[in-house]
Amino acid sequence: MLRTLKRFIRRLLWLTIALTVAFGAWLFGYGWLETTVATPLQFTLKQGSSLRSAARQMQDAHVISSPWQFEVLGRLSGHATRVQAGNYEVRGDVSPLKLLQIITSGVRGQDQLTIVEGWTLLQLRAALDAHPALKHETAGISDADLAGKLGIRESSAEGWFLPDTYFFPNGAGDTALLQRAHRAMRTQLDALWATRADGLPLANPYEGLILASIIEKETGQSGERALIAAVFVNRLRIGMKLQTDPTVIYGLGAQFDGNLRKRDLLEDGPYNTYVRTGLPPTPIALPGIAALSAALNPAPGKMLYFVARGNGSSHFSNSLGEHERAVTKYQRRGAH
């Protein structure tokens, strides 16, 4: 019986050795198996990603096909705790071992942040704070301190950053990105102000920026920006209230619950253009180049009103009577 037990132990030992060798061979083969990526492939690993979650994110981005194999390889090779968040790009011949080296060494492609047309400063700052590849130098400081830090002369930094996609190396400070976006906005605004239409009721480029931000939030179709600009410019010329919902919504801030009520339109405040004439004191969003251009070169015409048709476009009217008929047609009875 002792001899049988010894034979069993020897066989078990040899089986263990054989399985270990086979597993090692498989692991070696999997780790070095290269796949050719003809077109550059980008993927992002979120802040705080474990090796397991990183493998799943890479599978979702079609970088790897078997997350559990990749995780096993990473744990056995000692890379389990060194995953670094950020944007990555792979191209050419790539193996699982090379991928592990990439996501743990911090060798990333350029990171990027897209500032979206119509974002508020609050939304921009939230995007900056959430970006895993940025150094969060401005997190927690007030908007007023941010304006001072960036050399913005106006009381608010709202509206002063040009919507675009900005590229930067991993670990760059968010201050530098904001400075670039601010310089880009000033450059565009100054250039468009120099070629503005004659006779605009705007005292300076900043008022043009404010008007552009309203146009950005009011536009349903890109081709209507200049027409919407004409309505607001014509109203400013004759001292007529702008009566635009987006300014009221901006003034409500966190109090706005998605439903603009009649009492909101009647309550006085610096951003309530139903109560006060002229422009609000600051921009209400980040306008893009098209909105800036429309504000400073509005369409010709005497239109003073517009109403949504219900299909994304608007009906423009020169008189109150025409406008009321359009409201009846498109809103009270529904669009036809």
Number of C-alpha atoms within 10 A of each C-alpha: 6 7 8 9 10 11 12 12 12 12 12 12 12 12 12 12 12 12 12 12 12 12 12 12 12 12 17 13 11 16 20 14 14 15 14 11 13 10 9 9 14 16 18 18 22 19 15 12 17 18 25 18 16 23 24 22 19 21 16 13 14 13 22 18 14 13 20 13 16 25 22 15 20 24 14 10 12 10 17 17 12 17 25 23 22 24 22 19 16 20 13 13 12 16 17 21 18 15 19 22 16 17 22 17 13 16 15 21 17 15 21 18 17 12 21 16 20 22 22 21 20 13 15 21 18 12 14 24 18 14 18 21 27 22 17 18 14 18 15 10 10 10 17 13 15 18 17 15 13 15 12 16 9 13 13 18 21 22 25 27 27 24 22 15 11 15 13 17 14 20 13 15 17 21 19 14 19 21 17 15 20 21 16 17 23 18 13 16 21 14 13 20 20 10 11 18 13 8 7 17 17 18 8 10 18 20 19 25 31 25 26 29 29 28 30 28 20 18 20 16 11 11 12 19 23 22 24 28 29 25 23 26 26 22 21 18 13 9 12 17 17 25 19 18 19 21 25 26 21 17 18 16 10 8 9 14 9 7 8 14 9 8 8 18 18 13 11 14 16 15 23 27 23 20 17 16 16 17 22 21 13 21 27 28 29 30 30 25 19 16 29 27 24 25 34 28 20 23 19 12 12 16 22 21 24 18 16 16 17 12 11 9 16 20 15 20 20 14 12 12 10 13 19 14 13 22 19 12 14 19 14 10 9 11 14 8
